[in-house]
Every structure is written in C-alpha cells, then in structure tokens.
Amino acid sequence: MTEPRNLEKFVIRLPDGLRPDIYNAACKNHRSMNGEIIYRLERSLALELALDQKNRVIAQLLNRITELEARI
C-alpha cells in the first residue's frame, strides 16, 4: 500500500457562482478543481512577490533620478 500524502486540509466557503467558474477553468486547463485552486493561489503569490520586487526597483530608480536631477 502507498504512504498517505502529508497534505494539510482546508475547508473554504465559496461565494455563489464561483464554483462553476472554477470548475470550467479546471476543465479547460485539464486540472481538478483542487489543482486549479492551488495553481491559482501559487501563481497569485508569485505574481505579488514579483510586483513587490519591481516596485522596489522602480522606487530605487526614481530616487536615483531625483539625486541626479538635484546635481544639475
């Protein structure tokens, strides 16, 4: 027999109408509904991290521009 997977279980209440949307997206992407939810959560967290990093770089560049303009 195979070992049980060590996964955390989490119950979530979905707003009306969201379940069919998740189901349709999961079918389109050839994933289970659980797989679709996990994929989208992981992707949103990764995108949020990337956006934060880009915003920090933009802030650094704007500060550098301000410093250089002050020298003129």
N, C-alpha and C positions, 0 to 999 in steps of 0.2 A: 504494500500500500504506500502511496506517496505521502510525504510530510505535509501537514496543513500549512497554508501560507500564513505568514505573520503580517496580517493586514489589520489596520485599525478600521473599525466600522463607525460610520457617522450617519445618523438619520437627518434628512433635510426635508423641510416642507417647501414645496414649490408653489409659486403663485399660480392662480388659474391660467391655463393656456400655455404655460411654459413647458409642461411635459410633452405635448405633441411636437413642439418646436425642437426640443432636444431629441426626441425620437426620430423626427425627419432628418435632422442633421446627422445623427448617428448612422442612419440607414445610408444616407448619401456618402458618408465617409467610411463606410464598411467597418463601423465600430459598434460595440454595445453602448447602451445609454450610459452606463457607468464609465466606460472608456472615453466616451465623448466628453462627459463632465470632467474627468480627470485631465484629459488633454487640454481642455479649455482653461481650467484652473491653472495648470502648469504654464501654459502659454501666457496667460494674463499676468502671472507673477514675473515671468521672464521679461515680458514687454515693459512692465512697470519698472523693473530694475534697469533695463536699457534706457528708458526715458529719463530716469533719475541721473544716470551717468552722463547722458547727453546734456541734460540741463546744467550739471556741474561744469562740464566743459564750456558750454555757452557762457555761463557766468564768469568763468576764468578769462575767456576771450574778451568779454565786454569790459572786465576790469583792466585787462592789459591795454585795450584800445583807449580807455579813459586815461590810463597812465601815460601812454604815448601822446595823446592829444594835449595833455597838460604840459608836455615838454615843448610844444610848438609855440 
